[in-house]
């Protein structure tokens, strides 16, 4: 019997039980809920998020990875008077943290690469969440075929 402050939970194979896959930690998958009040989702896919970092000393630029999560193109509900809301792009990590939100601009140009499948564009964004937003280059690596789907929904 377990002593004070302990339980039988997790005894697993050490307790003589064969639990198989239950010994492995469960992978957490965040699921962002979208309801009628928050609008609709036009595109959703797993992606790897990178943003362009400029080094002031060497005047060079390099892509910095921000993690893996869910890229979504969302459309908010219609505004008062029936005017449609502006669509926006969001990136949420697997842990549920929103790392990127940017409005879709009519002048925004999206570059598509087939190998590796990715979309790249610039939009106002604050990488640290505290400084004022500035125009930042971002790249989302997507599963094959999803890059064209993203761009078609963006247009």
C-alpha positions in Angstrom: 0.0 0.0 0.0 1.2 3.5 -0.8 2.6 5.6 2.1 1.3 9.0 3.1 1.2 11.5 0.3 1.6 8.8 -2.5 -1.0 7.1 -4.7 -1.2 4.0 -6.8 -1.3 6.2 -10.0 1.6 5.7 -12.3 2.7 2.3 -10.7 2.4 1.0 -14.3 4.7 -1.9 -15.2 6.5 -1.6 -11.9 3.3 -2.6 -10.2 3.0 -5.7 -12.3 0.5 -4.2 -14.8 1.3 -4.0 -18.5 -0.1 -0.6 -19.6 1.7 -0.4 -23.0 1.5 3.0 -24.5 0.0 4.6 -21.3 3.6 4.9 -19.9 4.5 7.5 -22.5 3.6 11.1 -21.7 0.5 12.4 -23.5 1.2 14.9 -26.2 -0.8 18.1 -25.8 -2.6 19.3 -28.9 -4.2 22.7 -28.5 -7.5 23.2 -30.2 -8.5 26.8 -30.8 -12.3 27.1 -30.6 -14.0 29.4 -33.0 -17.6 30.4 -32.5 -20.0 32.6 -34.3 -19.0 35.6 -32.2 -15.3 35.3 -33.2 -15.9 34.7 -36.9 -15.1 31.9 -39.2 -11.9 30.0 -40.2 -11.1 30.2 -43.9 -7.8 28.2 -43.6 -6.2 26.1 -40.9 -3.0 24.0 -41.0 -0.1 22.9 -38.9 2.9 25.1 -39.7 6.4 26.1 -38.5 6.7 29.8 -37.9 9.9 31.8 -38.7 10.5 35.6 -38.7 13.2 37.7 -40.3 15.7 39.1 -37.8 18.0 41.9 -38.8 21.4 42.2 -37.2 22.2 45.9 -36.7 26.0 45.4 -36.4 26.6 43.2 -39.4 23.6 44.5 -41.4 22.7 40.8 -42.2 19.3 39.1 -42.0 18.4 35.6 -41.0 15.3 33.6 -40.3 14.7 32.8 -36.6 12.4 29.9 -35.8 9.5 30.6 -33.3 8.1 27.1 -33.1 5.4 24.7 -34.5 1.7 25.3 -34.2 -1.4 26.2 -36.1 -1.6 28.8 -38.8 -5.1 30.2 -39.4 -6.7 32.7 -41.7 -9.8 34.0 -40.0 -12.7 36.2 -41.0 -14.4 38.1 -38.2 -18.2 38.5 -38.2 -19.8 41.3 -40.1 -19.6 44.7 -38.5 -22.6 47.0 -37.8 -24.3 47.9 -41.0 -23.4 44.6 -42.7 -19.9 45.7 -43.6 -17.6 42.7 -43.6 -14.8 42.5 -41.0 -11.2 42.5 -42.1 -9.6 39.0 -42.3 -6.5 38.3 -40.2 -3.8 35.7 -39.9 -3.0 34.0 -36.5 -0.4 31.6 -35.4 -0.9 29.6 -32.2 1.6 27.3 -30.6 0.8 23.7 -29.7 0.6 24.9 -26.1 -2.1 27.4 -27.0 -0.1 30.6 -26.9 -0.9 33.1 -29.7 2.5 34.2 -31.2 1.3 36.1 -34.3 -1.7 38.1 -35.3 -1.8 40.4 -38.3 -4.5 41.9 -40.5 -4.6 40.9 -44.1 -3.8 44.0 -46.2 -5.0 44.5 -49.8 -1.4 45.5 -50.7 0.2 42.4 -48.9 2.2 40.3 -51.4 2.6 36.7 -50.5 5.5 34.7 -51.9 5.1 30.9 -52.3 7.9 28.3 -52.4 7.3 24.7 -53.3 10.5 23.3 -51.8 10.2 23.4 -48.9 6.5 24.3 -49.0 6.2 27.7 -47.4 4.5 31.2 -47.7 6.4 34.4 -46.9 4.9 37.9 -46.5 5.4 41.1 -44.5 2.9 42.6 -42.1 2.9 44.8 -39.1 3.9 42.8 -36.0 5.6 43.1 -32.6 7.9 40.1 -32.0 8.1 40.7 -28.3 4.5 41.7 -27.8 5.5 44.9 -26.0 7.2 47.1 -28.6 5.1 49.0 -31.2 4.4 46.9 -34.3 6.7 47.3 -37.3 6.7 45.8 -40.7 8.2 42.3 -40.2 9.0 39.5 -42.7 7.4 36.2 -41.7 7.6 32.7 -43.1 5.3 29.7 -42.5 6.5 26.3 -43.5 3.4 24.2 -44.4 2.6 20.6 -45.4 2.8 20.0 -49.2 -0.1 21.5 -51.1 -1.2 23.7 -48.2 0.8 26.8 -49.4 -1.3 27.1 -52.5 -4.5 26.7 -50.5 -3.4 29.4 -48.1 -2.7 31.9 -50.9 -6.0 31.2 -52.7 -7.9 31.8 -49.4 -5.9 35.0 -48.9 -6.9 36.4 -52.2 
